[in-house]
Amino acid sequence: MTSRPAEPANDEELEELLAFLRDARGFDFTGYKRSTLGRRIRKRMADADVGSYADYRDRLEADAYEFGALFNTILINVTSFFRDPDAWTFLRHEVVPAVIEDAGSEEIRVWSAGCSTGEEAYSLAIMFAEALGLDETIARVKIYGTDVDEQELRAARAGHYPARSLEPLGTEQRDRYFEQNGSRHGFRSDLRRRVIFGRHDITRDAPISRLDLLVCRNTLMYFNMEAQSQIVDRFHFALRPAGYLFLGKAEMLLNDTDRFDVVSMRQRVFRRRASDAGPLYPPAAPRPRPGAGTELRGASRARQLRDLVLDSTLGAVIALDGEGAVMFMNSHARIQFGLVPNDIGKPFADLDLSHRPVELLPLVERAAGERRTLRVSGAERRTAGDIQYFDVVVQPLVGGSGPVLGTTVTFTDVTTPTTLKAEIKRIREELETAYEELQSTNEELETTNEELQSSIEELETTNEELQSTNEELETTNEELQSGNEELETMNEEMRTRTEELDEARAFLEGVVGSVAAGVVVLDAHMRVKSWNRGAAELWGLRADEVIDERFFGLDFGLPAEQLRAVIKECLDTGKRAGPVDTPAVNRIGRRINCEVVCSPFDGHNGGVVLLMEEGRTAQVR
């Protein structure tokens, strides 16, 4: 069982540890409340099984990863979108409209100090987009998000959050400002470009200036009164006259009523007095007492004044000495390019910034050699999911006619105007293309119009022809109607005649059928055309069995070949021939003597009529 480490009680060792953290990693915790700070460091020491501050310093020197564990313990990052909804509602309804009104048509500058993983900065972007509209926010609002924790800043720059983190947002806001990528949601890229994240220590670094709104919630409470006073001084300097300060629930400005008006004590919203011009720069230390350390304090104050002057410039500035080492960087450079205090003193060539967004080392050498200022316009810098453009000015520092003492490199963010120029160029090209297409379409329409005019004339001619044809059709229709009436009359007459013929035929069939003798009608080709009832009863063949059959090919009791001569005679002479007595066998098999008389048939293209009748004398064998 591991024994619990003894609780360190040496305040001097704690101060030495804090000085080591400041010098080794650039984190200055000396302004934090000692009770809170000591408790969190001791918690990490207990987790690491270390008993004293001195031993823990040895652990930090031996294990670089222990720094990250310690910082995560000290810097408790608790944040969410629109945390404390009532306070944000007050900010949305009361503060943001006033900020927009005060800014007029100028740029609106907002700073989220201690932004952690970025939810607070993105909440501000959403709030202004809801108030101003998306396009106006992209054009006018710039939001800075700063923190001392690089790990948290990396998460903020990525701008990707799980669905659980977006629960404070409504469905409409989530769909409008975030794009789903797998299980996470990314903040929309066009509005993301207006949120700039960078490392910044509010206890040491110069503040961002000319702010309309400064949000620093639940951060001041971790510092002692002296550090809080210095931070508030910096905040007062950072705000424009009548700018707003938004603090956390546990924080308030009780001793600054001469510089800040209370807008809402309940929601911790304060406003810098518009009539208060304030000091030119925030004081960094109390006025020195006569005597001890006056010169040192004056030099320190002069350096701080110099730093604040450079920090108040609009662009990012880096100063190099004659050997190319980094001697100074302002807060804009640290925020914009992720630089840290430990980069001071390093060769500029070792920094990624020396070749991105543009190769700067040759320009620095050339500017020093030619002793003149060089400029690069619109240098492109690509970051994760984003593109920035900078105007870069490389200026040698020359003391009169003496040697070049150093070089300053200034970066001016021209992303918005460059993007707008590119957009204008693209729109102009699209307009030119559209104009050319419009001209082409206009010419095509004119050609089509001429073709339509010609078609109309042709249609008019065709219409006249159709009218003439219609008149002809009407005349033809009348003739057809007349012809139809005639046909109906003829049809009626034919129907009458057919009825008469049917009656005559029925009459003739009745006559022929009533004859007891067999009557057979043959055409000119000797095919049977009529076979009466008498013939059927005499020979045993029905009419439907013999009609259209060759007479001489029939197989019945009468030897037809014996009648060929008499039939030929009748056909040749056109007169009646016979009777001819022919032995035959009737339908019941009895032998008879059949008398056949052949008469010519005038109708149906000629032929003969055979009258067959059983003779009076039968042939008996």
Secondary structure by P-SEA (a helix, b strand, c coil): ccccccccccaaaaaaaaaaaaaacccccccccaaaaaaaaaaaaaaaccccaaaaaaaaaaccaaaaaaaaaacccccccccaaaaaaaaacccaaaaaaaacccbbbbbbccccccaaaaaaaaaaaaaccaaaaaacbbbbbbcccaaaaaaaaaccccccccccccaaaaaaccccccccccccccccccbbbbbbccccccccccccbbbbccccccccaaaaaaaaaaaaaaccccbbbbbccccccccccccccccccccbbbbcccccccccccccccccccccaaaaaaaaaaaaaaaaaaaaccbbbbbbccccccccccaaaaaaccccccccccccccccccccccccaaaaaaaaaacbbbbbcbbbbbcccbbbbbbbbbbbbbcccccccbbbbbbbbaaaaaaaaaaaaaaaaaaaaaaaaaaaaaaaaaaaaaaaaaaaaaaaaaaaaaaaaaaaaaaaaaaaaaaaaaaaaaaaaaaaaaaaaaaaaaaaaaaaaacccbbbbbccccccccccaaaaaaccccccccccccccccccccccccaaaaaaaaaaaccccccbbbbbccccccccbbbbbbbbbccccbbbbbbbbbccccccc
